[in-house]
Amino acid sequence: MTDETPVSSAVSAGPEPPAGPGPIPSPPDRPAPSAAATALSPPPAWLQRWEIVAVLAVSLGASALYALLSFIGSLTAKQALSKQTTILNGSLAPGRPLLDLFMQLLNITLSLAPVFLVFYLLARSGERPSSIGVDAREPGRDLARGTALAAVIGGTGLGLYLIAYHAGVELNVVAESLPDIWWRIPVLLLSAAQNAISEEVIMIGYLLSRLDRLGMRPSRAIVLSAVIRGSYHLYQGVGAFFGNAVMGLIFGFFFRRWRRVMPMIIAHFLIDAVTFVGYALLVGHVSWLPRP
């Protein structure tokens, strides 16, 4: 017999190599954070007030200040109010129709910027546009409600305007003075849509919901929104102020009931579309509509 040790035994008898680091354990699965969890916590009340002021300062609040100064200028002019004219949709590049078209489209697009700001602020609070009723969940009901509101408010508004104009407290409002070209009616419809979306999203959906969060009494919030709405129409005269303020009261009341902005957007669009296009088609052909 020999004293040779088998290779296998020699290997096993030696010191064991140090163990490697091994696989790194994976972290435990964590649920994806919800939208509410990722949203910022509600800011203090004073900061919420500043947010409202900031939104109005870059949108309809600024328009209200300009309209007030314009109205003061009209009152202090040598002409009577009924002899003065204000144009709602005028040419931005007279005599250059193609440039005029692009400037009209740019103006409409940029006028919607405050609406995108509102949607951004809602998202920071963990809300979506649907939280103020801007969505397509109830198209039939929204259309029916909006059409009914437009029929009542539009007809009454036209009557108030004509009464105020003939009473000498309203300017001659020229709804449009665009060149008679193929894009005239489409641009008027886009302008009506921009007015409707901007005013109703900001003055109804955003402002009333934010004032709710601040604890303001609902009736007081509706009145405040209506007064601001009337103010940025002052450049048209006293009749436009009161007519639009009443419209704001009605829209605010129904927003409280329905919690939806879409019917107001539809109603406002129909009112402005009929006003702009109707003026373009009827001015100079009917006796009751003031000429430019």
C-alpha positions as CSV (number, residue, x, y, z in Angstrom):
1,M,0.0,0.0,0.0
2,T,1.1,3.5,-0.6
3,D,0.6,6.6,1.5
4,E,-0.6,8.8,-1.5
5,T,-3.7,10.7,-0.8
6,P,-6.3,10.9,-3.5
7,V,-6.6,14.2,-5.2
8,S,-10.1,14.6,-4.2
9,S,-9.2,14.2,-0.5
10,A,-6.4,16.7,-0.8
11,V,-8.6,19.3,-2.2
12,S,-11.3,18.9,0.3
13,A,-8.8,18.9,3.1
14,G,-7.5,22.4,2.2
15,P,-8.9,25.7,3.5
16,E,-12.2,26.6,1.8
17,P,-12.2,29.7,-0.5
18,P,-14.0,32.7,0.8
19,A,-17.6,32.9,-0.2
20,G,-18.4,35.5,-3.0
21,P,-20.7,38.4,-2.5
22,G,-23.6,36.4,-4.0
23,P,-26.6,38.0,-5.7
24,I,-27.8,41.3,-4.5
25,P,-31.3,41.0,-3.0
26,S,-33.9,43.0,-4.9
27,P,-35.8,45.7,-3.0
28,P,-39.3,44.9,-2.0
29,D,-42.0,45.8,-4.5
30,R,-43.7,49.2,-3.8
31,P,-47.0,50.3,-5.2
32,A,-46.9,53.1,-7.7
33,P,-47.8,56.4,-6.0
34,S,-51.3,57.6,-6.8
35,A,-52.0,61.0,-8.3
36,A,-53.2,62.3,-5.0
37,A,-50.0,61.1,-3.3
38,T,-47.8,62.9,-5.8
39,A,-49.8,66.1,-5.7
40,L,-48.5,68.9,-3.6
41,S,-50.3,69.5,-0.3
42,P,-52.8,72.4,-0.3
43,P,-51.0,75.7,0.1
44,P,-52.0,78.1,2.9
45,A,-55.0,80.3,2.3
46,W,-52.9,83.4,1.7
47,L,-51.0,81.7,-1.1
48,Q,-54.3,80.4,-2.6
49,R,-55.5,84.0,-2.7
50,W,-52.3,85.1,-4.5
51,E,-52.8,82.3,-7.0
52,I,-56.3,83.6,-7.8
53,V,-54.9,87.1,-8.2
54,A,-52.1,85.9,-10.4
55,V,-54.4,84.0,-12.7
56,L,-56.8,87.0,-13.1
57,A,-53.9,89.4,-13.6
58,V,-52.8,87.5,-16.7
59,S,-56.3,87.0,-18.0
60,L,-59.7,88.4,-17.5
61,G,-58.9,90.6,-14.5
62,A,-56.5,92.6,-16.7
63,S,-59.1,92.8,-19.4
64,A,-61.5,94.2,-16.8
65,L,-59.1,97.0,-16.0
66,Y,-58.5,97.9,-19.6
67,A,-62.3,97.8,-20.2
68,L,-62.9,100.2,-17.3
69,L,-60.3,102.7,-18.6
70,S,-61.8,102.3,-22.1
71,F,-65.3,103.1,-20.7
72,I,-64.0,106.1,-18.8
73,G,-62.5,107.3,-22.1
74,S,-65.8,106.8,-23.9
75,L,-67.7,108.7,-21.2
76,T,-65.3,111.7,-21.3
77,A,-65.2,111.8,-25.1
78,K,-67.1,114.6,-26.9
79,Q,-69.3,112.2,-28.8
80,A,-72.4,110.5,-27.2
81,L,-71.9,106.8,-26.4
82,S,-74.3,105.8,-29.2
83,K,-72.2,107.6,-31.7
84,Q,-69.0,105.8,-30.7
85,T,-68.0,102.4,-32.1
86,T,-66.2,99.4,-30.7
87,I,-65.1,96.4,-32.8
88,L,-65.1,92.9,-31.4
89,N,-63.4,91.1,-34.3
90,G,-61.4,93.4,-36.5
91,S,-58.7,92.9,-39.1
92,L,-55.2,92.6,-37.6
93,A,-53.4,93.2,-41.0
94,P,-55.7,95.3,-43.2
95,G,-55.1,94.7,-46.9
96,R,-53.0,91.6,-46.3
97,P,-55.5,88.7,-46.0
98,L,-53.0,85.8,-45.6
99,L,-51.0,87.6,-42.9
100,D,-54.3,88.6,-41.3
101,L,-55.4,85.0,-41.1
102,F,-52.2,83.8,-39.4
103,M,-52.3,86.7,-36.9
104,Q,-56.0,85.9,-36.1
105,L,-55.1,82.3,-35.4
106,L,-52.1,83.2,-33.3
107,N,-54.2,85.7,-31.3
108,I,-56.9,83.1,-30.6
109,T,-54.3,80.5,-29.6
110,L,-52.4,82.8,-27.2
111,S,-55.6,83.9,-25.7
112,L,-56.1,80.3,-24.5
113,A,-52.8,80.3,-22.6
114,P,-54.5,81.2,-19.2
115,V,-56.7,78.2,-19.6
116,F,-53.7,75.9,-19.8
117,L,-52.3,77.6,-16.7
118,V,-55.6,76.8,-14.9
119,F,-55.4,73.2,-15.9
120,Y,-51.8,73.1,-14.7
121,L,-52.7,74.5,-11.3
122,L,-55.5,72.0,-11.1
123,A,-53.1,69.2,-11.8
124,R,-50.7,70.4,-9.1
125,S,-53.6,70.1,-6.7
126,G,-54.3,66.5,-7.7
127,E,-57.3,67.5,-9.8
128,R,-58.2,67.0,-13.4
129,P,-60.3,69.2,-15.7
130,S,-63.2,66.8,-15.0
131,S,-63.1,68.0,-11.4
132,I,-64.8,71.2,-12.7
133,G,-66.9,69.4,-15.3
134,V,-64.7,69.9,-18.4
135,D,-64.9,66.5,-20.1
136,A,-67.1,64.6,-22.6
137,R,-68.8,62.3,-20.2
138,E,-72.3,63.8,-20.7
139,P,-72.4,65.2,-24.3
140,G,-76.1,64.9,-24.8
141,R,-77.1,66.5,-21.5
142,D,-74.5,69.2,-21.8
143,L,-75.6,70.1,-25.3
144,A,-79.3,70.2,-24.3
145,R,-78.6,72.4,-21.2
146,G,-76.2,74.6,-23.1
147,T,-78.6,75.2,-26.0
148,A,-81.5,76.0,-23.6
149,L,-79.3,78.5,-21.7
150,A,-78.1,80.1,-25.0
151,A,-81.7,80.5,-26.3
152,V,-82.8,82.3,-23.1
153,I,-79.7,84.4,-22.4
154,G,-78.9,85.2,-26.1
155,G,-82.4,86.5,-26.9
156,T,-82.6,88.5,-23.7
157,G,-79.1,89.9,-24.2
158,L,-79.9,91.1,-27.7
159,G,-83.0,92.9,-26.5
160,L,-81.1,94.5,-23.6
161,Y,-78.4,95.7,-26.0
162,L,-80.8,97.3,-28.4
163,I,-82.7,99.0,-25.6
164,A,-79.4,100.3,-24.1
165,Y,-78.1,101.5,-27.5
166,H,-81.2,103.4,-28.3
167,A,-81.2,104.8,-24.7
168,G,-77.7,106.3,-25.4
169,V,-75.8,104.3,-22.8
170,E,-74.3,101.7,-25.1
171,L,-71.7,102.0,-27.8
172,N,-72.4,100.8,-31.3
173,V,-70.9,97.3,-31.0
174,V,-69.6,96.1,-34.4
175,A,-69.4,92.3,-33.9
176,E,-67.0,91.8,-36.8
177,S,-65.2,93.8,-39.5
178,L,-63.1,91.1,-41.1
179,P,-62.4,91.1,-44.8
180,D,-65.1,89.3,-46.9
181,I,-62.9,86.2,-47.6
182,W,-63.1,82.4,-47.3
183,W,-61.7,82.3,-43.7
184,R,-64.0,84.9,-42.3
185,I,-66.7,82.6,-40.9
186,P,-64.3,79.9,-39.6
187,V,-62.3,82.6,-37.7
188,L,-65.4,84.0,-36.2
189,L,-66.4,80.6,-35.0
190,L,-62.9,80.0,-33.5
191,S,-63.1,83.4,-31.8
192,A,-66.5,82.4,-30.3
193,A,-65.0,79.1,-29.1
194,Q,-62.0,80.9,-27.5
195,N,-64.2,83.4,-25.7
196,A,-66.4,80.6,-24.4
197,I,-63.6,78.3,-23.2
198,S,-61.5,81.1,-21.6
199,E,-64.3,82.8,-19.7
200,E,-66.2,79.8,-18.5
201,V,-63.1,77.8,-17.4
202,I,-61.6,80.7,-15.6
203,M,-64.6,82.6,-14.2
204,I,-66.9,79.7,-13.5
205,G,-64.9,76.5,-13.1
206,Y,-61.6,77.7,-11.6
207,L,-62.7,80.8,-9.7
208,L,-65.8,79.4,-8.0
209,S,-64.0,76.1,-7.1
210,R,-61.0,78.0,-5.6
211,L,-63.3,80.4,-3.7
212,D,-65.1,77.3,-2.3
213,R,-61.8,76.0,-1.0
214,L,-61.2,79.3,0.7
215,G,-64.5,79.0,2.4
216,M,-66.3,82.0,0.7
217,R,-70.1,81.9,0.9
218,P,-71.3,80.4,-2.5
219,S,-73.7,83.3,-3.2
220,R,-71.0,85.9,-2.5
221,A,-68.6,84.0,-4.8
222,I,-71.1,83.9,-7.6
223,V,-71.7,87.7,-7.3
224,L,-68.0,88.4,-7.3
225,S,-67.5,86.3,-10.5
226,A,-70.5,88.0,-12.1
227,V,-69.2,91.5,-11.4
228,I,-65.8,90.7,-12.8
229,R,-67.5,89.2,-15.9
230,G,-69.5,92.4,-16.4
231,S,-66.5,94.6,-15.8
232,Y,-64.4,93.2,-18.7
233,H,-67.3,94.0,-21.0
234,L,-67.5,97.6,-19.9
235,Y,-65.8,98.8,-23.0
236,Q,-69.1,98.1,-24.8
237,G,-71.1,100.3,-22.4
238,V,-73.3,100.0,-19.3
239,G,-75.8,97.7,-21.0
240,A,-73.0,95.1,-21.7
241,F,-71.9,95.3,-18.0
242,F,-75.3,94.5,-16.6
243,G,-76.2,92.0,-19.3
244,N,-73.0,90.0,-18.8
245,A,-73.2,90.3,-15.0
246,V,-76.7,88.7,-15.1
247,M,-75.3,86.0,-17.4
248,G,-72.6,85.3,-14.8
249,L,-75.2,85.0,-12.0
250,I,-77.2,82.5,-14.1
251,F,-74.1,80.5,-15.1
252,G,-72.8,80.5,-11.5
253,F,-76.2,79.3,-10.1
254,F,-76.3,76.3,-12.6
255,F,-72.7,75.5,-12.0
256,R,-73.5,75.0,-8.3
257,R,-76.3,72.7,-9.3
258,W,-74.6,70.7,-12.0
259,R,-70.9,71.0,-11.1
260,R,-70.1,71.1,-14.8
261,V,-68.6,73.9,-17.0
262,M,-69.4,72.2,-20.3
263,P,-73.0,73.4,-20.6
264,M,-71.8,77.0,-20.0
265,I,-69.0,76.7,-22.6
266,I,-71.6,75.4,-25.1
267,A,-74.1,78.1,-24.3
268,H,-71.5,80.9,-24.5
269,F,-70.1,79.5,-27.8
270,L,-73.6,79.5,-29.3
271,I,-74.4,83.0,-28.1
272,D,-71.2,84.4,-29.6
273,A,-71.3,82.3,-32.8
274,V,-74.8,83.5,-33.5
275,T,-73.8,87.1,-32.7
276,F,-70.7,87.2,-34.8
277,V,-71.9,85.2,-37.8
278,G,-75.4,86.7,-37.6
279,Y,-74.0,90.2,-37.6
280,A,-71.8,89.4,-40.6
281,L,-74.8,88.2,-42.6
282,L,-77.5,90.7,-41.4
283,V,-75.8,94.1,-41.0
284,G,-77.0,96.4,-43.7
285,H,-79.9,94.2,-44.5
286,V,-82.1,94.7,-41.5
287,S,-83.2,98.1,-40.1
288,W,-83.1,97.2,-36.4
289,L,-79.3,96.3,-36.3
290,P,-77.1,99.5,-36.0
291,R,-74.8,100.0,-38.9
292,P,-71.0,100.4,-38.3
